[in-house]
Amino acid sequence: MIRIRKFKAGDAEPVAAIMFKAFKSFLGTRIKQEDFTAEYYRKTSNLKASHSETVSFVAHDGEKVVGYLKVAAGNNGLGSLESIGIAPEYFSKGIGSMLFAEADKFWQMKKMRKISTCVSAHNRKALIYYIKNGFIPEGYRRDHFFEGVDEIILGRFMKKA
């Protein structure tokens, strides 16, 4: 049974592997394994600063980590969905929605007004996922992270409680 919990330092190795596979699925050879290190996820997954908080969640099937989601909330009422990745063998099992539900609870608790994210324009599966979760396209960046890879900027206003 799939469950969601907050990221722990011990999750960093499987998370790095999942995120590399997830990004490789739509960026191909533009990314390198060494760009997805366990150390990066240990250092950046849960952070608290005076002006913002970053929190990450993992989906696990028993002891196996099968998904990851990183979100942030700013003191100015603006939140962001930083990254999400699901192990390929767990695609289309509702894990993204389960992770997103935890993010929503976090954003509501932090009283976020609006959430933003971006998605590579050719990553249709992710774009559809975001639109199904209430995000709308707000802008477009050409050759943003990589030459030849455009990004769609998305936003979603939070429902008032």
VMD Tcl script that builds the backbone (N, CA, C; Angstrom):
set m [mol new atoms 483]
animate dup $m
set s [atomselect $m all]
$s set {name element resname resid chain x y z} {
  {N N MET 1 A 0.840 -1.177 0.000}
  {CA C MET 1 A 0.000 0.000 0.000}
  {C C MET 1 A 0.891 1.250 0.000}
  {N N ILE 2 A 0.569 2.199 -0.836}
  {CA C ILE 2 A 1.336 3.437 -0.957}
  {C C ILE 2 A 0.941 4.391 0.168}
  {N N ARG 3 A 1.954 4.951 0.813}
  {CA C ARG 3 A 1.737 5.944 1.866}
  {C C ARG 3 A 2.634 7.153 1.597}
  {N N ILE 4 A 2.230 8.288 2.160}
  {CA C ILE 4 A 2.986 9.531 2.004}
  {C C ILE 4 A 3.487 9.958 3.380}
  {N N ARG 5 A 4.738 10.418 3.428}
  {CA C ARG 5 A 5.299 10.969 4.658}
  {C C ARG 5 A 6.311 12.046 4.297}
  {N N LYS 6 A 6.741 12.769 5.305}
  {CA C LYS 6 A 7.750 13.808 5.101}
  {C C LYS 6 A 9.097 13.152 4.783}
  {N N PHE 7 A 9.857 13.791 3.918}
  {CA C PHE 7 A 11.191 13.339 3.524}
  {C C PHE 7 A 12.100 13.248 4.745}
  {N N LYS 8 A 12.922 12.183 4.791}
  {CA C LYS 8 A 13.965 12.015 5.810}
  {C C LYS 8 A 15.301 11.889 5.089}
  {N N ALA 9 A 16.382 12.218 5.773}
  {CA C ALA 9 A 17.720 12.174 5.166}
  {C C ALA 9 A 18.017 10.813 4.543}
  {N N GLY 10 A 17.536 9.739 5.142}
  {CA C GLY 10 A 17.764 8.397 4.616}
  {C C GLY 10 A 17.077 8.132 3.284}
  {N N ASP 11 A 16.177 9.019 2.881}
  {CA C ASP 11 A 15.479 8.876 1.596}
  {C C ASP 11 A 16.290 9.425 0.426}
  {N N ALA 12 A 17.381 10.108 0.711}
  {CA C ALA 12 A 18.095 10.865 -0.317}
  {C C ALA 12 A 18.588 10.014 -1.480}
  {N N GLU 13 A 19.137 8.842 -1.219}
  {CA C GLU 13 A 19.656 7.992 -2.312}
  {C C GLU 13 A 18.544 7.577 -3.277}
  {N N PRO 14 A 17.460 6.953 -2.774}
  {CA C PRO 14 A 16.410 6.571 -3.729}
  {C C PRO 14 A 15.741 7.771 -4.398}
  {N N VAL 15 A 15.617 8.883 -3.693}
  {CA C VAL 15 A 15.022 10.077 -4.293}
  {C C VAL 15 A 15.885 10.574 -5.447}
  {N N ALA 16 A 17.200 10.622 -5.255}
  {CA C ALA 16 A 18.098 11.068 -6.329}
  {C C ALA 16 A 17.934 10.190 -7.566}
  {N N ALA 17 A 17.826 8.884 -7.371}
  {CA C ALA 17 A 17.653 7.960 -8.500}
  {C C ALA 17 A 16.307 8.179 -9.193}
  {N N ILE 18 A 15.250 8.350 -8.414}
  {CA C ILE 18 A 13.915 8.580 -8.978}
  {C C ILE 18 A 13.884 9.881 -9.780}
  {N N MET 19 A 14.442 10.937 -9.215}
  {CA C MET 19 A 14.394 12.233 -9.886}
  {C C MET 19 A 15.221 12.231 -11.166}
  {N N PHE 20 A 16.355 11.540 -11.156}
  {CA C PHE 20 A 17.151 11.438 -12.382}
  {C C PHE 20 A 16.347 10.733 -13.475}
  {N N LYS 21 A 15.721 9.609 -13.133}
  {CA C LYS 21 A 14.916 8.873 -14.124}
  {C C LYS 21 A 13.745 9.719 -14.617}
  {N N ALA 22 A 13.099 10.418 -13.694}
  {CA C ALA 22 A 11.939 11.238 -14.063}
  {C C ALA 22 A 12.342 12.346 -15.040}
  {N N PHE 23 A 13.422 13.048 -14.736}
  {CA C PHE 23 A 13.856 14.138 -15.612}
  {C C PHE 23 A 14.458 13.617 -16.912}
  {N N LYS 24 A 15.131 12.486 -16.852}
  {CA C LYS 24 A 15.705 11.889 -18.063}
  {C C LYS 24 A 14.595 11.485 -19.036}
  {N N SER 25 A 13.424 11.125 -18.508}
  {CA C SER 25 A 12.324 10.673 -19.362}
  {C C SER 25 A 11.871 11.748 -20.349}
  {N N PHE 26 A 12.085 13.029 -20.018}
  {CA C PHE 26 A 11.689 14.073 -20.966}
  {C C PHE 26 A 12.839 14.990 -21.386}
  {N N LEU 27 A 13.978 14.918 -20.697}
  {CA C LEU 27 A 15.126 15.745 -21.092}
  {C C LEU 27 A 16.238 14.945 -21.762}
  {N N GLY 28 A 16.144 13.626 -21.701}
  {CA C GLY 28 A 17.117 12.775 -22.384}
  {C C GLY 28 A 18.548 13.046 -21.976}
  {N N THR 29 A 19.420 13.213 -22.961}
  {CA C THR 29 A 20.852 13.368 -22.702}
  {C C THR 29 A 21.237 14.769 -22.231}
  {N N ARG 30 A 20.278 15.668 -22.096}
  {CA C ARG 30 A 20.595 17.018 -21.616}
  {C C ARG 30 A 20.997 17.020 -20.138}
  {N N ILE 31 A 20.617 15.976 -19.411}
  {CA C ILE 31 A 20.953 15.920 -17.989}
  {C C ILE 31 A 21.943 14.799 -17.724}
  {N N LYS 32 A 22.630 14.920 -16.594}
  {CA C LYS 32 A 23.631 13.923 -16.211}
  {C C LYS 32 A 23.307 13.383 -14.827}
  {N N GLN 33 A 23.627 12.128 -14.602}
  {CA C GLN 33 A 23.392 11.483 -13.310}
  {C C GLN 33 A 24.011 12.299 -12.167}
  {N N GLU 34 A 25.207 12.843 -12.389}
  {CA C GLU 34 A 25.891 13.579 -11.322}
  {C C GLU 34 A 25.184 14.879 -10.933}
  {N N ASP 35 A 24.202 15.301 -11.714}
  {CA C ASP 35 A 23.409 16.475 -11.353}
  {C C ASP 35 A 22.323 16.143 -10.330}
  {N N PHE 36 A 22.141 14.870 -10.028}
  {CA C PHE 36 A 21.092 14.410 -9.112}
  {C C PHE 36 A 21.745 13.606 -7.990}
  {N N THR 37 A 22.308 14.315 -7.018}
  {CA C THR 37 A 23.037 13.639 -5.946}
  {C C THR 37 A 22.199 13.528 -4.680}
  {N N ALA 38 A 22.465 12.492 -3.920}
  {CA C ALA 38 A 21.796 12.317 -2.634}
  {C C ALA 38 A 22.098 13.502 -1.719}
  {N N GLU 39 A 23.319 13.985 -1.773}
  {CA C GLU 39 A 23.717 15.124 -0.930}
  {C C GLU 39 A 22.851 16.354 -1.217}
  {N N TYR 40 A 22.570 16.615 -2.478}
  {CA C TYR 40 A 21.701 17.736 -2.839}
  {C C TYR 40 A 20.331 17.588 -2.172}
  {N N TYR 41 A 19.740 16.404 -2.252}
  {CA C TYR 41 A 18.406 16.204 -1.675}
  {C C TYR 41 A 18.442 16.258 -0.151}
  {N N ARG 42 A 19.519 15.747 0.466}
  {CA C ARG 42 A 19.654 15.855 1.923}
  {C C ARG 42 A 19.696 17.326 2.355}
  {N N LYS 43 A 20.409 18.147 1.594}
  {CA C LYS 43 A 20.595 19.554 1.974}
  {C C LYS 43 A 19.408 20.453 1.650}
  {N N THR 44 A 18.627 20.125 0.638}
  {CA C THR 44 A 17.610 21.075 0.152}
  {C C THR 44 A 16.159 20.643 0.337}
  {N N SER 45 A 15.916 19.439 0.803}
  {CA C SER 45 A 14.534 18.946 0.831}
  {C C SER 45 A 13.671 19.556 1.922}
  {N N ASN 46 A 14.253 19.892 3.049}
  {CA C ASN 46 A 13.500 20.498 4.148}
  {C C ASN 46 A 14.321 21.660 4.706}
  {N N LEU 47 A 13.887 22.873 4.417}
  {CA C LEU 47 A 14.616 24.071 4.844}
  {C C LEU 47 A 13.654 25.088 5.440}
  {N N LYS 48 A 14.115 25.762 6.472}
  {CA C LYS 48 A 13.306 26.833 7.044}
  {C C LYS 48 A 14.183 28.072 7.146}
  {N N ALA 49 A 13.707 29.162 6.572}
  {CA C ALA 49 A 14.405 30.442 6.635}
  {C C ALA 49 A 13.437 31.477 7.203}
  {N N SER 50 A 13.922 32.665 7.443}
  {CA C SER 50 A 13.059 33.700 8.018}
  {C C SER 50 A 11.933 34.101 7.066}
  {N N HIS 51 A 12.147 33.941 5.763}
  {CA C HIS 51 A 11.175 34.399 4.763}
  {C C HIS 51 A 10.438 33.271 4.035}
  {N N SER 52 A 10.845 32.018 4.253}
  {CA C SER 52 A 10.194 30.916 3.526}
  {C C SER 52 A 10.477 29.574 4.196}
  {N N GLU 53 A 9.705 28.597 3.771}
  {CA C GLU 53 A 9.914 27.225 4.235}
  {C C GLU 53 A 9.771 26.280 3.050}
  {N N THR 54 A 10.696 25.347 2.951}
  {CA C THR 54 A 10.653 24.303 1.931}
  {C C THR 54 A 10.431 22.982 2.637}
  {N N VAL 55 A 9.521 22.193 2.114}
  {CA C VAL 55 A 9.243 20.878 2.682}
  {C C VAL 55 A 9.104 19.885 1.539}
  {N N SER 56 A 9.502 18.657 1.800}
  {CA C SER 56 A 9.421 17.605 0.780}
  {C C SER 56 A 8.719 16.390 1.355}
  {N N PHE 57 A 8.040 15.688 0.469}
  {CA C PHE 57 A 7.320 14.481 0.838}
  {C C PHE 57 A 7.778 13.335 -0.042}
  {N N VAL 58 A 7.706 12.125 0.501}
  {CA C VAL 58 A 7.984 10.936 -0.299}
  {C C VAL 58 A 6.774 10.019 -0.256}
  {N N ALA 59 A 6.585 9.318 -1.349}
  {CA C ALA 59 A 5.612 8.228 -1.411}
  {C C ALA 59 A 6.422 6.955 -1.242}
  {N N HIS 60 A 5.916 6.041 -0.417}
  {CA C HIS 60 A 6.640 4.785 -0.243}
  {C C HIS 60 A 5.677 3.611 -0.307}
  {N N ASP 61 A 6.180 2.539 -0.853}
  {CA C ASP 61 A 5.464 1.270 -0.966}
  {C C ASP 61 A 6.204 0.316 -0.041}
  {N N GLY 62 A 5.704 0.157 1.177}
  {CA C GLY 62 A 6.465 -0.566 2.189}
  {C C GLY 62 A 7.688 0.264 2.539}
  {N N GLU 63 A 8.864 -0.316 2.388}
  {CA C GLU 63 A 10.117 0.397 2.661}
  {C C GLU 63 A 10.658 1.123 1.429}
  {N N LYS 64 A 10.108 0.846 0.262}
  {CA C LYS 64 A 10.638 1.380 -0.994}
  {C C LYS 64 A 10.078 2.769 -1.299}
  {N N VAL 65 A 10.970 3.752 -1.470}
  {CA C VAL 65 A 10.564 5.103 -1.870}
  {C C VAL 65 A 10.245 5.072 -3.363}
  {N N VAL 66 A 9.048 5.552 -3.725}
  {CA C VAL 66 A 8.601 5.474 -5.122}
  {C C VAL 66 A 8.192 6.826 -5.710}
  {N N GLY 67 A 8.242 7.890 -4.904}
  {CA C GLY 67 A 7.888 9.205 -5.407}
  {C C GLY 67 A 8.397 10.295 -4.491}
  {N N TYR 68 A 8.535 11.496 -5.041}
  {CA C TYR 68 A 9.087 12.638 -4.302}
  {C C TYR 68 A 8.419 13.920 -4.782}
  {N N LEU 69 A 8.155 14.816 -3.843}
  {CA C LEU 69 A 7.581 16.124 -4.153}
  {C C LEU 69 A 8.211 17.158 -3.229}
  {N N LYS 70 A 8.661 18.267 -3.806}
  {CA C LYS 70 A 9.276 19.360 -3.038}
  {C C LYS 70 A 8.492 20.638 -3.300}
  {N N VAL 71 A 8.066 21.300 -2.218}
  {CA C VAL 71 A 7.278 22.522 -2.323}
  {C C VAL 71 A 7.839 23.583 -1.379}
  {N N ALA 72 A 7.444 24.817 -1.613}
  {CA C ALA 72 A 7.882 25.916 -0.758}
  {C C ALA 72 A 6.723 26.860 -0.485}
  {N N ALA 73 A 6.848 27.583 0.635}
  {CA C ALA 73 A 5.864 28.589 1.018}
  {C C ALA 73 A 6.612 29.827 1.486}
  {N N GLY 74 A 6.276 30.974 0.896}
  {CA C GLY 74 A 6.915 32.228 1.279}
  {C C GLY 74 A 6.041 33.028 2.220}
  {N N ASN 75 A 6.664 33.869 3.018}
  {CA C ASN 75 A 5.911 34.722 3.938}
  {C C ASN 75 A 5.024 35.726 3.209}
  {N N ASN 76 A 5.257 35.911 1.918}
  {CA C ASN 76 A 4.471 36.853 1.116}
  {C C ASN 76 A 3.197 36.232 0.540}
  {N N GLY 77 A 2.893 34.984 0.914}
  {CA C GLY 77 A 1.683 34.334 0.423}
  {C C GLY 77 A 1.846 33.610 -0.892}
  {N N LEU 78 A 3.061 33.573 -1.412}
  {CA C LEU 78 A 3.326 32.870 -2.671}
  {C C LEU 78 A 4.065 31.568 -2.385}
  {N N GLY 79 A 3.527 30.489 -2.925}
  {CA C GLY 79 A 4.153 29.180 -2.780}
  {C C GLY 79 A 4.624 28.679 -4.125}
  {N N SER 80 A 5.385 27.602 -4.088}
  {CA C SER 80 A 5.833 27.014 -5.350}
  {C C SER 80 A 5.909 25.505 -5.243}
  {N N LEU 81 A 5.659 24.876 -6.365}
  {CA C LEU 81 A 5.878 23.447 -6.510}
  {C C LEU 81 A 7.228 23.353 -7.215}
  {N N GLU 82 A 8.238 22.933 -6.472}
  {CA C GLU 82 A 9.608 22.939 -6.984}
  {C C GLU 82 A 9.889 21.764 -7.908}
  {N N SER 83 A 9.527 20.567 -7.467}
  {CA C SER 83 A 9.777 19.389 -8.311}
  {C C SER 83 A 8.948 18.209 -7.837}
  {N N ILE 84 A 8.686 17.329 -8.776}
  {CA C ILE 84 A 7.968 16.091 -8.487}
  {C C ILE 84 A 8.532 15.006 -9.397}
  {N N GLY 85 A 8.638 13.814 -8.858}
  {CA C GLY 85 A 9.095 12.676 -9.647}
  {C C GLY 85 A 8.527 11.387 -9.089}
  {N N ILE 86 A 8.155 10.506 -9.979}
  {CA C ILE 86 A 7.604 9.200 -9.616}
  {C C ILE 86 A 8.441 8.135 -10.304}
  {N N ALA 87 A 8.733 7.056 -9.592}
  {CA C ALA 87 A 9.453 5.939 -10.206}
  {C C ALA 87 A 8.642 5.439 -11.400}
  {N N PRO 88 A 9.279 5.236 -12.555}
  {CA C PRO 88 A 8.543 4.868 -13.775}
  {C C PRO 88 A 7.606 3.670 -13.610}
  {N N GLU 89 A 8.007 2.689 -12.837}
  {CA C GLU 89 A 7.149 1.509 -12.663}
  {C C GLU 89 A 5.912 1.809 -11.810}
  {N N TYR 90 A 5.835 3.023 -11.251}
  {CA C TYR 90 A 4.684 3.424 -10.443}
  {C C TYR 90 A 3.871 4.534 -11.112}
  {N N PHE 91 A 4.160 4.836 -12.375}
  {CA C PHE 91 A 3.379 5.834 -13.110}
  {C C PHE 91 A 1.913 5.405 -13.158}
  {N N SER 92 A 1.026 6.382 -13.215}
  {CA C SER 92 A -0.420 6.172 -13.401}
  {C C SER 92 A -1.050 5.331 -12.303}
  {N N LYS 93 A -0.559 5.487 -11.078}
  {CA C LYS 93 A -1.138 4.778 -9.931}
  {C C LYS 93 A -1.687 5.762 -8.891}
  {N N GLY 94 A -1.799 7.045 -9.264}
  {CA C GLY 94 A -2.353 8.043 -8.357}
  {C C GLY 94 A -1.370 8.609 -7.347}
  {N N ILE 95 A -0.090 8.268 -7.478}
  {CA C ILE 95 A 0.906 8.719 -6.503}
  {C C ILE 95 A 1.105 10.231 -6.579}
  {N N GLY 96 A 1.130 10.781 -7.779}
  {CA C GLY 96 A 1.253 12.229 -7.919}
  {C C GLY 96 A 0.129 12.954 -7.200}
  {N N SER 97 A -1.077 12.448 -7.324}
  {CA C SER 97 A -2.227 13.062 -6.650}
  {C C SER 97 A -2.115 12.949 -5.136}
  {N N MET 98 A -1.605 11.818 -4.653}
  {CA C MET 98 A -1.413 11.639 -3.211}
  {C C MET 98 A -0.371 12.629 -2.678}
  {N N LEU 99 A 0.723 12.785 -3.404}
  {CA C LEU 99 A 1.752 13.742 -3.002}
  {C C LEU 99 A 1.207 15.169 -3.052}
  {N N PHE 100 A 0.459 15.464 -4.108}
  {CA C PHE 100 A -0.101 16.802 -4.279}
  {C C PHE 100 A -1.057 17.138 -3.137}
  {N N ALA 101 A -1.812 16.167 -2.648}
  {CA C ALA 101 A -2.736 16.394 -1.532}
  {C C ALA 101 A -1.972 16.837 -0.281}
  {N N GLU 102 A -0.808 16.247 -0.044}
  {CA C GLU 102 A 0.019 16.659 1.100}
  {C C GLU 102 A 0.545 18.074 0.903}
  {N N ALA 103 A 0.944 18.389 -0.318}
  {CA C ALA 103 A 1.412 19.744 -0.612}
  {C C ALA 103 A 0.293 20.748 -0.359}
  {N N ASP 104 A -0.912 20.413 -0.791}
  {CA C ASP 104 A -2.058 21.303 -0.585}
  {C C ASP 104 A -2.283 21.573 0.904}
  {N N LYS 105 A -2.183 20.536 1.724}
  {CA C LYS 105 A -2.345 20.716 3.180}
  {C C LYS 105 A -1.288 21.685 3.712}
  {N N PHE 106 A -0.056 21.510 3.261}
  {CA C PHE 106 A 1.041 22.387 3.682}
  {C C PHE 106 A 0.762 23.829 3.266}
  {N N TRP 107 A 0.407 24.038 1.996}
  {CA C TRP 107 A 0.140 25.394 1.518}
  {C C TRP 107 A -1.033 26.033 2.257}
  {N N GLN 108 A -2.082 25.252 2.533}
  {CA C GLN 108 A -3.231 25.785 3.266}
  {C C GLN 108 A -2.833 26.172 4.687}
  {N N MET 109 A -2.047 25.314 5.334}
  {CA C MET 109 A -1.589 25.595 6.691}
  {C C MET 109 A -0.753 26.882 6.722}
  {N N LYS 110 A 0.023 27.102 5.669}
  {CA C LYS 110 A 0.875 28.289 5.573}
  {C C LYS 110 A 0.131 29.494 4.985}
  {N N LYS 111 A -1.163 29.309 4.690}
  {CA C LYS 111 A -2.026 30.378 4.169}
  {C C LYS 111 A -1.505 30.993 2.865}
  {N N MET 112 A -1.113 30.135 1.954}
  {CA C MET 112 A -0.645 30.604 0.652}
  {C C MET 112 A -1.821 31.109 -0.174}
  {N N ARG 113 A -1.576 32.176 -0.898}
  {CA C ARG 113 A -2.583 32.775 -1.774}
  {C C ARG 113 A -2.497 32.199 -3.179}
  {N N LYS 114 A -1.256 31.958 -3.633}
  {CA C LYS 114 A -1.040 31.505 -5.004}
  {C C LYS 114 A 0.174 30.581 -5.047}
  {N N ILE 115 A 0.099 29.583 -5.933}
  {CA C ILE 115 A 1.179 28.619 -6.130}
  {C C ILE 115 A 1.650 28.726 -7.574}
  {N N SER 116 A 2.962 28.654 -7.769}
  {CA C SER 116 A 3.494 28.670 -9.132}
  {C C SER 116 A 4.412 27.475 -9.356}
  {N N THR 117 A 4.574 27.132 -10.611}
  {CA C THR 117 A 5.508 26.091 -11.021}
  {C C THR 117 A 5.810 26.310 -12.499}
  {N N CYS 118 A 6.673 25.497 -13.039}
  {CA C CYS 118 A 6.915 25.530 -14.480}
  {C C CYS 118 A 7.103 24.100 -14.966}
  {N N VAL 119 A 6.908 23.916 -16.256}
  {CA C VAL 119 A 7.014 22.586 -16.856}
  {C C VAL 119 A 7.608 22.741 -18.255}
  {N N SER 120 A 8.457 21.804 -18.623}
  {CA C SER 120 A 9.009 21.827 -19.981}
  {C C SER 120 A 7.864 21.676 -20.972}
  {N N ALA 121 A 7.859 22.515 -21.992}
  {CA C ALA 121 A 6.738 22.574 -22.931}
  {C C ALA 121 A 6.469 21.242 -23.615}
  {N N HIS 122 A 7.480 20.437 -23.836}
  {CA C HIS 122 A 7.274 19.156 -24.518}
  {C C HIS 122 A 6.905 18.023 -23.548}
  {N N ASN 123 A 6.843 18.307 -22.254}
  {CA C ASN 123 A 6.473 17.299 -21.256}
  {C C ASN 123 A 4.952 17.328 -21.070}
  {N N ARG 124 A 4.258 16.836 -22.085}
  {CA C ARG 124 A 2.789 16.894 -22.124}
  {C C ARG 124 A 2.133 16.205 -20.924}
  {N N LYS 125 A 2.674 15.068 -20.507}
  {CA C LYS 125 A 2.092 14.323 -19.385}
  {C C LYS 125 A 2.077 15.192 -18.120}
  {N N ALA 126 A 3.185 15.864 -17.844}
  {CA C ALA 126 A 3.255 16.726 -16.664}
  {C C ALA 126 A 2.340 17.937 -16.817}
  {N N LEU 127 A 2.308 18.529 -17.998}
  {CA C LEU 127 A 1.444 19.685 -18.231}
  {C C LEU 127 A -0.017 19.322 -17.969}
  {N N ILE 128 A -0.450 18.183 -18.466}
  {CA C ILE 128 A -1.828 17.726 -18.231}
  {C C ILE 128 A -2.073 17.508 -16.741}
  {N N TYR 129 A -1.092 16.921 -16.049}
  {CA C TYR 129 A -1.191 16.700 -14.598}
  {C C TYR 129 A -1.423 18.032 -13.877}
  {N N TYR 130 A -0.623 19.037 -14.209}
  {CA C TYR 130 A -0.755 20.334 -13.543}
  {C C TYR 130 A -2.105 20.977 -13.842}
  {N N ILE 131 A -2.544 20.932 -15.085}
  {CA C ILE 131 A -3.840 21.521 -15.439}
  {C C ILE 131 A -4.967 20.807 -14.696}
  {N N LYS 132 A -4.892 19.480 -14.589}
  {CA C LYS 132 A -5.906 18.725 -13.832}
  {C C LYS 132 A -5.924 19.134 -12.363}
  {N N ASN 133 A -4.796 19.630 -11.871}
  {CA C ASN 133 A -4.701 20.047 -10.474}
  {C C ASN 133 A -4.889 21.552 -10.293}
  {N N GLY 134 A -5.524 22.189 -11.270}
  {CA C GLY 134 A -5.944 23.572 -11.118}
  {C C GLY 134 A -4.968 24.640 -11.564}
  {N N PHE 135 A -3.828 24.258 -12.109}
  {CA C PHE 135 A -2.868 25.250 -12.600}
  {C C PHE 135 A -3.293 25.726 -13.987}
  {N N ILE 136 A -3.014 26.993 -14.270}
  {CA C ILE 136 A -3.279 27.524 -15.602}
  {C C ILE 136 A -1.993 28.148 -16.151}
  {N N PRO 137 A -1.770 28.025 -17.456}
  {CA C PRO 137 A -0.580 28.644 -18.057}
  {C C PRO 137 A -0.629 30.165 -17.907}
  {N N GLU 138 A 0.498 30.742 -17.496}
  {CA C GLU 138 A 0.586 32.193 -17.318}
  {C C GLU 138 A 1.709 32.827 -18.136}
  {N N GLY 139 A 2.587 32.011 -18.647}
  {CA C GLY 139 A 3.696 32.576 -19.407}
  {C C GLY 139 A 4.516 31.494 -20.076}
  {N N TYR 140 A 5.488 31.937 -20.842}
  {CA C TYR 140 A 6.296 31.024 -21.653}
  {C C TYR 140 A 7.729 31.539 -21.688}
  {N N ARG 141 A 8.690 30.671 -21.430}
  {CA C ARG 141 A 10.109 31.046 -21.487}
  {C C ARG 141 A 10.817 30.178 -22.511}
  {N N ARG 142 A 11.361 30.802 -23.519}
  {CA C ARG 142 A 12.084 30.073 -24.573}
  {C C ARG 142 A 13.494 29.732 -24.110}
  {N N ASP 143 A 13.940 28.523 -24.472}
  {CA C ASP 143 A 15.311 28.081 -24.173}
  {C C ASP 143 A 15.696 28.383 -22.722}
  {N N HIS 144 A 14.834 28.075 -21.788}
  {CA C HIS 144 A 15.032 28.533 -20.416}
  {C C HIS 144 A 16.149 27.785 -19.678}
  {N N PHE 145 A 15.935 26.536 -19.315}
  {CA C PHE 145 A 16.969 25.778 -18.599}
  {C C PHE 145 A 17.998 25.189 -19.556}
  {N N PHE 146 A 17.546 24.858 -20.752}
  {CA C PHE 146 A 18.407 24.274 -21.783}
  {C C PHE 146 A 18.030 24.865 -23.134}
  {N N GLU 147 A 19.003 24.999 -24.019}
  {CA C GLU 147 A 18.720 25.436 -25.379}
  {C C GLU 147 A 17.803 24.405 -26.031}
  {N N GLY 148 A 16.745 24.886 -26.647}
  {CA C GLY 148 A 15.802 23.993 -27.309}
  {C C GLY 148 A 14.718 23.430 -26.405}
  {N N VAL 149 A 14.729 23.819 -25.133}
  {CA C VAL 149 A 13.699 23.351 -24.195}
  {C C VAL 149 A 13.005 24.578 -23.610}
  {N N ASP 150 A 11.767 24.790 -24.035}
  {CA C ASP 150 A 10.975 25.911 -23.544}
  {C C ASP 150 A 10.234 25.496 -22.275}
  {N N GLU 151 A 9.934 26.481 -21.440}
  {CA C GLU 151 A 9.207 26.235 -20.196}
  {C C GLU 151 A 7.888 26.989 -20.210}
  {N N ILE 152 A 6.854 26.346 -19.709}
  {CA C ILE 152 A 5.550 26.980 -19.527}
  {C C ILE 152 A 5.428 27.320 -18.048}
  {N N ILE 153 A 5.153 28.580 -17.748}
  {CA C ILE 153 A 4.965 29.041 -16.380}
  {C C ILE 153 A 3.494 28.831 -16.035}
  {N N LEU 154 A 3.240 28.225 -14.880}
  {CA C LEU 154 A 1.877 27.905 -14.462}
  {C C LEU 154 A 1.588 28.519 -13.095}
  {N N GLY 155 A 0.336 28.886 -12.869}
  {CA C GLY 155 A -0.081 29.423 -11.584}
  {C C GLY 155 A -1.412 28.842 -11.158}
  {N N ARG 156 A -1.623 28.852 -9.865}
  {CA C ARG 156 A -2.877 28.333 -9.298}
  {C C ARG 156 A -3.200 29.127 -8.037}
  {N N PHE 157 A -4.371 29.733 -8.005}
  {CA C PHE 157 A -4.804 30.425 -6.801}
  {C C PHE 157 A -5.384 29.411 -5.832}
  {N N MET 158 A -5.061 29.582 -4.571}
  {CA C MET 158 A -5.574 28.681 -3.540}
  {C C MET 158 A -7.011 29.059 -3.206}
  {N N LYS 159 A -7.799 28.055 -2.890}
  {CA C LYS 159 A -9.174 28.298 -2.471}
  {C C LYS 159 A -9.150 28.809 -1.037}
  {N N LYS 160 A -9.975 29.792 -0.783}
  {CA C LYS 160 A -10.054 30.324 0.583}
  {C C LYS 160 A -10.855 29.368 1.443}
  {N N ALA 161 A -10.351 29.156 2.647}
  {CA C ALA 161 A -11.011 28.213 3.573}
  {C C ALA 161 A -12.270 28.793 4.157}
}
mol reanalyze $m
mol bondsrecalc $m
mol representation Tube
mol addrep $m
